[in-house]
Amino acid sequence: MAQVLEFKLPDLGEGLTEAEIVRWLVEVGDVVAVDQPVVEVETAKAMVEVPCPYKGVVTARFGEEGTELPVGAPLLTVAVGSVDPASGRATSGSSTAVGEDGASGNVLVGYGTAAPAARRRRLRPDPAPAPAAPPLQPSASPEPLAPVSVAVAVQGPVAVISPLVRRLARQHGLDLGQVVGTGRDGLILRSDVESAIRASDVDRAVDEAAVSPGPKTTGERIALRGVRGAVAEKLSRSRREIPDATCWVDADATELMATRAAMNTAGGSAVGPKISVLALLARICTAALARFPELNSTVDTEAREIVRQSEVHLGFAAQTERGLVVPVVRDAHQRTTESIGDEISRLTELARDGRLTPAQLTGGTFTLNNYGVFGVDGSTPIINHPEAAMLGVGRIVPKPWVHEGELAIRQVVQLSLTFDHRVCDGGTAGGFLRYVADCVERPAVLLRSL
């Protein structure tokens, strides 16, 4: 007979603990091959297609599209064995999985496949007899997430094991000690927390109506999850933890624009891809950070230490249909302007297609934010935690400017630097920004550091 194996949501790396099901790529009854993508999920950092490590017939799916699942929760079950080509059903016979354990070892690039369910159960500590897990239910079940609640042992005085349930309660200020669990042995499920939240909202609405009766207002509620949720959490943490300050300066970018035009016409048709203004500014930033390394730092609050980074991994803000993302150009300090420009173009294309990996969105040490593309002159950027600074660039527009003692129309840009006041004082931040402005106004200044 065919062996039914359970495939759980794998560890997606980079500290990610949950993912939202965006689109199922297989149906119950479909025959799947080893490493065939079966579901598309959205994490806080990227869209990922998750391949199945087993070959066989899909017997159940867990979670509807839009459902958020924690890492380790069941995704689907597969009947592994010989597959009858006529019926598409698994039959008894030799194992169709790649390894002895039926796992391909290649769920995601950079992340291996975990052992099969049976082996994981043998490795799981069992300090006390535990009740048997409830049978797995397909996604059509009214409580598809119930099997997830028995995946690990209960810890702590409150009978809650799901990090999603704890986070949901924390976000709504709900005391889990006051919630009665309906799961096995009093386990608090997500549905219990949601019911308590609804009851709390009703009580609060009744109290507010009693105090201040009046016309009710209606509005749309949008869940803060996925990329939008990650952005909200990171920006909130930046505001809470970083004592930031901002300085800015207007700069005459006429010579920079002329230099860019000359670079893009040099060599005629043999020249490579066009050099962008963002690539030039990125190269200027790497030179400025070499002079002012304080701004290429992070703060270790527990050790009360400033950690100066030896490499410059330059992030740049990119607006996509999924929201704001910050791809990272690795080792920007070792790249030429052309190399930086090529990498920015490559990462931007991946961002637009939603194909950036978590590794391409993390590890930055300094961020460049070109909000001028939105037609605005200035801003006070929020630092990309845990970095120490961000350079903002407004639009480059013709403006009256005193040039060589004469009033002229020049290409003017506003540059703003938001910095962590713990890593440096205004003198260092001002020196950094002034050097960047000098390179923008007189690009020949940059040659001294090349």
N, C-alpha and C positions, 0 to 999 in steps of 0.2 A: 504493500500500500504506500501511497505518497506520504511524505512527511511534511507537515505544515510548520513552516518557520515564520517567526515574527520579525519584521524589520522595523527598527525604531529610528526616530529622528536622530541622526548622528551629531556628534560634537562639531559645530561649524567653526570653531576656533575663535581667537581674538576675544575671549571672555564672553561670547554670546551665549545666552541661556535659553532663548526661545526664538521661534520663527512663526510667521503667519502663512497659512496655506493660501496661495494665490490661485493656483490652477492645478487640477489633477490631470495628468497626462495618460492615465490608464483607467479602465473601468474594471469592476468585479467580473471575473470570467476571462479577462484578457490573458494571453500568454506573453510573458516577459522574458527577455534575455538578460544574461549577466551584464551588469553595468548599463542597462537601459534606463534613461531618465523616466521616473514615474510620477514626480510631483515637482512643481515650481513653488518655492517658498521665498518669502521676503523677510530678511532680517533687518536689524537696525542699521546695517551697513550696506547691504547689496541684495540683488535678486540672485537666487541660486537654484539650479536644477539639480535635484537629488537623484542619483542613480541607485538602482536596487542591486544588491550583491548576489541575488539568487536568480536562478532560472526555473520557471514553472508557471503556475496559473494563479492569478490574483484571486484570493478567496474572500478578502474583506479589506475595506479602507476605513480609516479612523479620522474623523474630522471633516467638516464641510469646508468649502472654500470661504475664506474669511476667518476661520478658526485659528487662534493662536495656541501653539503647542510648545511645551518645554522640551529641552533636549532630553532624550531618553524615552519620550512618550511613543507609543506604538503609532506607526504610519500605516502599515498594511501587513497582511499575512499572505504568504505564498505557499502553495502546495508544490513541494519539490519532488521530482521523480521524472520518469519518462513521460513525455507529452504525446498524446494521440493526435496526429496531424488532422484527422477527420473531425474529431469532436473538440479538439483544443483543450481536453482535460488531462490532468496529470494521472499517470498510471504507475503501478509499481515497477521497479527496475533500478538501474544504477543511479547514483546521485548525479544531478546535473549541475551542482555548484562547483566552483573552481577548486577550492581547497578542501581539506579534510573536514573542515567545519562548515563548508557550504558558503563561505564568504569570499568575495572577489578581492578584498583588500584595497579597493579603489573607489570608495564612495564619493569623495571629493578630492580635488587636487590638493595635496598637502595634508590630507586627513585620512587615516586608515579606517578600515571597517572594524567595528567591534566584533567580539566573538558572538556566536549565535545565542539565542535565548537560553537554551538548556545549559550551556557552559556558564553563562553569566549567572544563572540561578545557583550553580554550584559554588561560584566564587563569592556570592553575596553573603555577608555575615548573617548568622541566624541565632542571636543570643537567646531567644525565647520562642516557643512554638507560636506560629502565626497562622491565622485562618487562611484557607485557600483563597486565591484570587478569584474574583468573579469571572465568568466566561467572557471572552472577547466578543464585542458586538460591532457590526458594520456601521458605516457612517449614517445609515438611515435610522439608527437607534435614537430615541429621544434624549439619551444621556451618553453621547459618544466618548466623552472624556473620562467616564467613570473608571475604566481599567487603569488609567494613568495613576490614580491615587494609591495604588498598591505597588508601584514600581520600586520604592525604597522604603527603608524603615522609618517610623515616626521618631522625631527627635524633639526634645523640649517638652515642657509641661502642657502645651496646647497641641491638640491632635490635628496638626496641619503638616503636610509634607511637601506640597507643591509650592515652589517659589512664586509662581504666578498668583496663587491664592493669597499668599502673604503680601505680595506687592499690591494687589487689588485692595486688600483691606487697609493697608498703610496709606494708599492714595486717597481713600475716602474717610480716613480717621476712624476706622472701625476697630473696636477692641475685640480681638478674636476670642478672648476669654469669656465674652458674653454671647458667643455664637454656639448654638447647638448643632452638632454635626449629625448628618443623616446617613453618612457612610458606614461601612462596616466597623464595628467597635467604636462608634462615635466619631469617626474620621470626618473632619470638616472639608466639604467639597466646595468647588467653585460656585455651584448653584446655591449652596447655603449662604455664602458670602454675598452673592448677588441679591438673594432674597432679603438678607439683613439690610443691605444698602437701600433697596427699594422701600423697605419698611421705615428706615430712618428718614429717607427723603419725604415720605408721606407725612410722618410726624412733624418734620421740620416745616413742611408746607402748611400743615394745619396750624402750627404755632404762629407762623408768619402771617397767615390770613387772619388769625384772631387778633394779633397786635396791630396789623395795618391792612385791613381789608381794602380791596380795590380791584381794578381790572387786571386780569392775568395777562402776562406777555408770553409769546411763543417764540421759539427760535430753533435753529438747527444745532444739534450736538455732533461734533466730529471727534472721533477717538484719536487720542495722541498715541500713535503706535507706528511701527515701521520707521522710516527715515524721519518723518515729522516728529515722532516721539523721541527719537535719538537726538535730534537737533534741539528740541525743547529741553531735554534733560541736561545736555552738555552746556547749553547757554546758561541755564539756571545755575548749574554748578559753577560756571565761570564767574557769574555775578556774585555768588555766595562766597567763594573762596579767594578770589583774586582782587586785591586793591588796585584797580587799574586807573590810569590817567592817560589823557590824550593831548598830543600837540600836533600842530599842522602848519603848513607853509604853502604859499603859492609859488609855482616855478614856471619859468619860461621854457617850454618844451619844443620850441621852434627848431633848435639845432638837433635835438634828439630825433625829431621827425625827418629832418633832412638826412641825418646819418642813416636812419632806417631805409629811406628811399634809395640812398647810394648803395647800401649793402644788398638790396634786392635787385638792383640793376647791374651790379658788377658781374662780369663774366658772361653777359648776354644770355642766350638761351641755355647755356650749360649750367647756370646756377641752379641750386637745389630749391627746396620749398621756401616760400617767403618767410622772412623773419618778422614775427609779430611784435607789437609794442609790449605785450605782456612778457615775452621772452627777454627783451632788452631790460625791462624793469626787474625781472627775476635775476638776471646776471648782475645787475647793479646791486641788488639785495645781497647776493652772496659775497660780493666784494665789501659791502658795508659791514656784514656780519663778521668778516675776517678782522676788521678794524675794531668792531665793538662786540666781542663775543658774549658780553653779558646778556645780550638780547637773544642769544641762541641757547637758552637755558630752560630748566624746569626747577620747581621748588619741591623738595622733599619735606613736607610739613612734619612728618613724624620724627625725622632725624634732625629737623631744623637746619637743613643744608640747602645751598643752591648748587644744582648740578649743571655744569656747563658742558654742552654736547660738543664732541670733537667733529662730528659730521653735520652737514646742513642737509636735512631732508625737507625740501621746500613744498609746502602745501599751497594750493591755489583754489579759491572758491569757484565753484561751477554750479550754475542753476540748471536743474533738469526738471522733467515732468514729474519725477518722484519727489522733488524737493532739492534743498541745498545740500551738496556734497563737497568734500574737500579732498580731491586726489592728491597724492604725494609724489613729487619728483625725487627719487632717491639719489643721494650723493650729488646734489646740485652743485656743490662747491668744486667738484672735479670735472664738471661739464663745460663745454663751450656754449656760447649763446645759441648756436645752431642746434646743438644736442639738446639743450633745454627746451628750445622751441619744438623740436620733433617729439619729445616726450610729452609736452603739454598737449600737443595735437592728438597724440595717440590716446592719452588718458581721457581727454575731453570726449573723444568719439566713443570710448567705452562707457563713459558716464551717461551720455545721451541714450545709449542702447540698454542701459541698466545692467551692464556686464562687468562692472568693477568688482574685484574680489575684496574681502575684508582687509587683506594685507596691503592693498593699494590705497586704502582709505585710512590707514593708521600709521603711527610712528613719526608724524611730522614734528619738526623742531621750530619752524617759523612759517607763517602764512601770509600770502600776498592776496589781497582782495581787490579786484578791479570792478568796483560798483559803478564806474563811469559808463559801462555798457548799458546801464538802465537810464542814462540821460541825466544823472545827478552829479553835482559838483563836489559835495563833501559828505562825510559821515563820521560817526564815532564808533568804529568796529568793536565788537565784543571779542575778546581774546579766545582763541580756539584752545580750550583747556586740554592738556596741562602746559601748553606753551607759555612763553613769557611776552610775546609781542606779535602784533599784526600790522602790516603796512596797508593802508587803504589808498586807492587811486581813483580820483574823480574823472569826469570826461575832459578831454582835451579840446578846447574851443577857442576861436579867435577872440581876443579881448584887447582893449587899449592897454599899452604897457610902455613904460619908459625904457628905451633901449639905446645905450650909448649916448645918453643925454637928450634923446629925442623921443617924442611921443609917437608910438608906432602900434600897428596891429600885429600882435604876436600870438602864437599858440600857447595857451596858458592851462596849467593843470594844478589842481589842489591835491597835495599829499598829506595824509594824516597817519600818525603812528600812535597806536594804543599799546601801552606797555605795563607790565607788572611792576609796581613801585617797590616791591620787595627785592627785585634783582638789581635795580639801579635807581639812580636819582635823575632829575630832569636834565642835568648836564650831559649825561651819557646818552639819554634819549634824544636830546636836541642835537648832539653831535652826530648821531646816526642819521637823523632826518636831514640835517644840513648837508651831510656828505651825499646822500641820495639825491637831494635837490641839485647839488653842484654837478653831479654826473648827468642829470637830466638836462641841465642848462648848458653844460659844456662836456659832451661825451668824451672829449680827449682826457679829462681828469681820470676816467676809468682806466686808460691805458697804463697809468702809473702802477696799478695794482695787478696787471696781467703779466 
